[in-house]
Amino acid sequence: MSTNQSIVVPLRGVLLGSLLMTCAWGIIAGSVGLNALIKSNQAKSDFKKLVPAGTTVDIDDHDAFASGVVLTTISALIAVLCFLFISMQICSQRLALRSLLPFTDFFANRSAKVTAFIAGQQLPASIVKQAENAFGMTSVYRHLSYLRLVAILPWITLLFAIVTSAVLFNAGSRKGRGPLADPVENSPNTTDEKDEKDEKEPTA
């Protein structure tokens, strides 16, 4: 085995493992994101069914919902790109980071805006809050377990995407150097020995 092969071949195993981990976490992150979107819609629907008849409830969670949809899509996209084209991972990382940062901020600091109306009159926020507590529900994002998974797991996906890109860059740069020169052929000692041998040969 040549010196160049001994450098590149081990990196193939590392690259494969990194790609598999990136793909796996991308699938996991995308799955929990989809699950969170479904449970969010179910929770809003259940809450509206519990309020008295004639009461109109508006739950505004557009900030977390919109960024969650983007984050779920990007996580799934990273998983798909592992099978399609490795060089696109850099673009996916930037998109994932741009969606991760706002979603993490929304999850940590915000809550859904819940408003309720009876006969066209808006109910005070305190009454709405009391209703939430009575129904055992919350509009605070960080208190929702399904959103907590969305806020954590995509960061792991992004981490493995960065590691995979670093491995790809390292493998490509080393492979691009070409085969290393044979140290025996280019050794200075070999040249000196050849010159000494020529000097000792008798001349005609």
Residue pairs with C-beta under 8 A, 6 or more apart in sequence:
1 9
2 179
2 180
3 179
3 180
4 175
4 177
4 178
4 179
4 180
7 174
7 175
8 171
8 174
8 175
11 167
11 170
11 171
11 174
12 171
14 167
15 164
15 167
15 168
15 171
18 160
18 163
18 164
18 167
19 82
19 86
19 164
20 82
21 160
21 163
21 164
22 78
22 79
22 82
22 89
22 157
22 160
22 161
22 163
22 164
23 78
23 79
23 82
23 83
24 79
25 153
25 156
25 157
25 160
26 75
26 76
26 77
26 78
26 79
26 80
26 82
26 157
26 161
27 76
27 79
28 153
28 157
29 71
29 72
29 75
29 150
29 153
29 154
29 156
29 157
30 72
30 73
30 75
30 76
30 79
32 146
32 149
32 150
32 153
33 68
33 69
33 71
33 72
33 75
33 150
33 154
34 72
35 146
35 149
36 68
36 72
36 144
36 146
36 147
36 149
36 150
37 65
37 68
37 69
37 72
39 146
40 61
40 65
40 68
40 144
40 146
40 147
43 137
44 59
44 61
47 57
47 59
47 132
47 135
47 137
48 57
48 59
50 135
51 57
51 116
51 131
52 118
54 118
54 119
55 116
55 117
55 118
55 123
56 116
56 117
56 118
57 114
57 115
57 116
57 117
58 114
58 115
58 116
58 117
59 112
59 113
59 114
59 115
59 139
60 112
60 113
60 114
60 115
61 112
61 113
61 139
61 141
63 102
63 106
63 110
64 103
64 106
64 107
64 110
64 112
64 141
64 147
67 99
67 102
67 103
67 106
68 103
68 147
68 150
70 99
70 103
71 96
71 99
71 100
71 103
71 150
71 154
72 150
74 92
74 95
74 96
74 99
74 154
75 96
75 154
75 157
77 92
77 95
78 89
78 92
78 93
78 96
78 157
78 161
81 88
81 89
81 92
82 89
82 164
86 164
86 168
87 168
89 161
89 164
89 165
89 168
90 165
92 161
93 158
93 161
93 162
93 165
96 154
96 157
96 158
96 161
97 158
100 154
100 155
100 158
103 150
103 151
104 151
104 155
106 141
107 141
107 142
107 147
107 148
107 150
107 151
108 141
108 142
108 151
110 141
111 138
111 139
111 140
111 141
112 139
112 141
113 139
114 128
114 132
114 139
115 122
115 123
115 128
116 122
116 123
116 127
116 128
116 131
117 123
132 138
132 139
138 144
141 147
142 148
184 190
